[in-house]
Amino acid sequence: MNLPCSDQSIRPRKMQSASLPRGVEAVRCWCGDVCKVKEVTDFSDWLGMKFFMCANYESDPPESISAYVRPPSPPPLCMYYRWIDTKMSDWAVTEIRERGRRAWASLDLEERREKAEAEEKAEQKKEWEDYCVEQRAFLDEMIRKNQEEKLRLEEVYRQREQAREAERERKRERARAAKAAEEAGDGKGKYPCWTQ
């Protein structure tokens, strides 16, 4: 890893300018310029490691003179970079472990939250189903009571109608008997008597 390299598959993507470590001399790239010192900032196996990079590297954007004007990137002269560090520093290892711990803790918290939400949804669904069953039972009971009341009222109306019909039949029979007796009589009382 300490040899000059132009392999883009292992080149770090996020980096920042860094100072030259003590005891290391600056080197020149393939195009002859003095290399810049960069430090990896992305969360990877190279976090915190420093490397030399060509000052004319294609992915190193030129400095902007204002917030609105950005000069165009110069064409790449070479794609040289070489690692200064051969292993990660202790702070980077600690940072990676801490980030991993936080990620697992966050994942665990997220899983517990999702589980709690799923349990709450299941409980709400069960409560809703129980409520629906209760309402259905209540409606069935009301329908049954209404049908019983309807049958009872129909029976009462039928009995009243029978009693009324029986009373009418009795009156018809009495009227027939009175008519027959009148027709069979001697005529007395056929006409009213007028007295002066």
C-alpha positions as CSV (number, residue, x, y, z in Angstrom):
1,M,0.0,0.0,0.0
2,N,2.9,2.3,0.3
3,L,3.7,2.1,-3.5
4,P,2.4,4.7,-5.9
5,C,-1.0,3.7,-7.2
6,S,-3.5,4.8,-9.8
7,D,-6.1,2.0,-9.1
8,Q,-9.4,3.9,-8.8
9,S,-11.2,1.0,-7.1
10,I,-9.3,1.4,-3.8
11,R,-8.9,5.2,-3.9
12,P,-10.6,6.9,-1.0
13,R,-13.6,9.0,-1.9
14,K,-13.9,11.5,1.0
15,M,-10.8,13.3,2.2
16,Q,-9.6,16.5,3.7
17,S,-6.3,18.4,3.6
18,A,-3.9,17.3,6.4
19,S,-0.4,18.2,7.7
20,L,2.6,16.2,6.8
21,P,3.4,13.8,9.6
22,R,6.7,14.2,11.5
23,G,9.6,12.3,10.1
24,V,8.0,12.0,6.6
25,E,9.4,13.9,3.7
26,A,7.3,15.3,0.9
27,V,7.4,13.4,-2.4
28,R,6.8,14.3,-6.0
29,C,4.2,12.7,-8.2
30,W,4.5,11.4,-11.7
31,C,4.0,14.8,-13.2
32,G,6.8,16.3,-11.1
33,D,4.8,18.5,-8.7
34,V,5.1,18.2,-4.9
35,C,2.2,16.0,-3.6
36,K,-0.5,17.2,-1.3
37,V,-1.1,15.4,2.0
38,K,-4.7,14.3,2.5
39,E,-6.5,12.4,5.3
40,V,-9.4,10.0,4.7
41,T,-12.7,11.2,6.3
42,D,-15.2,8.6,5.1
43,F,-16.3,5.8,7.3
44,S,-14.2,3.0,5.9
45,D,-11.1,0.8,6.6
46,W,-8.9,3.8,5.8
47,L,-10.5,6.3,8.3
48,G,-7.9,8.8,9.5
49,M,-5.1,7.4,7.4
50,K,-3.0,9.9,5.5
51,F,-1.7,9.7,1.9
52,F,0.1,11.7,-0.7
53,M,-1.9,12.8,-3.7
54,C,-1.0,14.6,-6.9
55,A,-1.7,18.3,-6.8
56,N,-3.3,17.9,-10.2
57,Y,-5.4,14.9,-9.3
58,E,-8.7,15.0,-11.3
59,S,-11.0,14.6,-8.3
60,D,-9.3,17.4,-6.2
61,P,-11.4,20.5,-7.1
62,P,-9.7,23.8,-7.4
63,E,-10.3,26.4,-4.6
64,S,-13.2,28.7,-5.2
65,I,-12.5,32.5,-5.1
66,S,-16.1,33.2,-4.2
67,A,-19.3,31.4,-3.2
68,Y,-20.8,32.1,-6.7
69,V,-17.9,31.5,-9.0
70,R,-16.2,28.1,-9.2
71,P,-13.3,27.8,-11.6
72,P,-13.3,24.7,-13.8
73,S,-11.3,21.7,-12.7
74,P,-8.0,21.5,-14.6
75,P,-7.5,18.4,-16.8
76,P,-5.8,15.6,-15.0
77,L,-2.1,15.3,-15.5
78,C,-1.6,12.2,-13.4
79,M,-3.6,10.1,-11.0
80,Y,-0.9,9.5,-8.5
81,Y,-1.5,8.7,-4.8
82,R,0.5,6.9,-2.2
83,W,-0.3,5.9,1.4
84,I,1.8,7.5,4.1
85,D,0.2,5.4,7.0
86,T,0.2,1.7,6.8
87,K,-2.4,1.2,9.5
88,M,-5.2,3.1,11.2
89,S,-4.5,5.3,14.1
90,D,-6.0,4.4,17.6
91,W,-8.5,7.2,17.5
92,A,-9.8,6.0,14.1
93,V,-10.2,2.4,15.4
94,T,-12.0,3.8,18.5
95,E,-14.2,5.9,16.3
96,I,-15.1,3.0,14.0
97,R,-15.9,0.8,17.1
98,E,-18.0,3.7,18.6
99,R,-19.8,4.2,15.3
100,G,-20.4,0.5,15.0
101,R,-21.7,0.4,18.6
102,R,-24.0,3.4,18.0
103,A,-25.2,1.8,14.7
104,W,-26.1,-1.4,16.5
105,A,-27.7,0.4,19.4
106,S,-29.7,2.5,16.9
107,L,-30.7,-0.7,15.0
108,D,-31.6,-2.4,18.3
109,L,-33.7,0.6,19.3
110,E,-35.3,0.8,15.9
111,E,-36.1,-3.0,16.1
112,R,-37.6,-2.6,19.6
113,R,-39.6,0.4,18.4
114,E,-40.9,-1.5,15.4
115,K,-41.7,-4.5,17.6
116,A,-43.6,-2.2,20.1
117,E,-45.5,-0.6,17.2
118,A,-46.4,-4.0,15.8
119,E,-47.6,-5.2,19.2
120,E,-49.6,-1.9,19.6
121,K,-51.1,-2.4,16.2
122,A,-51.9,-6.0,17.0
123,E,-53.5,-5.0,20.3
124,Q,-55.5,-2.2,18.5
125,K,-56.6,-4.7,15.9
126,K,-57.6,-7.2,18.6
127,E,-59.6,-4.5,20.5
128,W,-61.3,-3.5,17.2
129,E,-62.2,-7.1,16.4
130,D,-63.5,-7.7,20.0
131,Y,-65.5,-4.4,19.6
132,C,-66.9,-5.6,16.3
133,V,-67.8,-9.0,17.8
134,E,-69.6,-7.3,20.7
135,Q,-71.4,-4.9,18.3
136,R,-72.4,-7.9,16.1
137,A,-73.7,-9.8,19.2
138,F,-75.6,-6.7,20.3
139,L,-77.1,-6.2,16.9
140,D,-78.1,-9.9,16.7
141,E,-79.7,-9.7,20.1
142,M,-81.6,-6.5,19.1
143,I,-82.8,-8.2,15.9
144,R,-83.9,-11.3,17.9
145,K,-85.7,-9.1,20.4
146,N,-87.4,-7.1,17.6
147,Q,-88.5,-10.3,15.9
148,E,-89.9,-11.7,19.2
149,E,-91.7,-8.4,19.8
150,K,-93.0,-8.4,16.3
151,L,-94.3,-12.0,16.7
152,R,-95.8,-11.1,20.1
153,L,-97.5,-8.0,18.6
154,E,-98.8,-10.0,15.7
155,E,-100.3,-12.6,18.1
156,V,-101.9,-9.8,20.2
157,Y,-103.3,-8.2,17.0
158,R,-104.5,-11.6,15.8
159,Q,-106.3,-12.3,19.2
160,R,-107.9,-8.8,19.1
161,E,-109.0,-9.3,15.6
162,Q,-110.5,-12.7,16.5
163,A,-112.2,-11.2,19.5
164,R,-113.6,-8.4,17.4
165,E,-114.7,-10.8,14.7
166,A,-116.3,-13.0,17.3
167,E,-118.2,-10.0,18.8
168,R,-119.3,-8.9,15.3
169,E,-120.5,-12.5,14.6
170,R,-122.4,-12.5,17.9
171,K,-124.1,-9.2,17.0
172,R,-124.9,-10.4,13.5
173,E,-126.5,-13.6,15.0
174,R,-128.5,-11.5,17.5
175,A,-129.6,-9.2,14.6
176,R,-130.6,-12.2,12.5
177,A,-132.5,-13.7,15.4
178,A,-134.3,-10.4,16.1
179,K,-135.2,-10.0,12.4
180,A,-136.5,-13.6,12.2
181,A,-138.6,-13.1,15.4
182,E,-140.1,-9.9,14.0
183,E,-140.9,-11.5,10.7
184,A,-142.5,-14.5,12.4
185,G,-144.6,-12.3,14.8
186,D,-148.3,-11.4,14.4
187,G,-147.7,-7.9,13.4
188,K,-148.2,-6.4,16.8
189,G,-146.2,-3.4,17.2
190,K,-145.8,-3.3,13.5
191,Y,-147.0,0.2,13.4
192,P,-146.8,2.7,16.2
193,C,-150.0,3.5,18.0
194,W,-150.9,7.1,18.0
195,T,-153.2,8.4,20.6
196,Q,-154.9,11.6,20.7
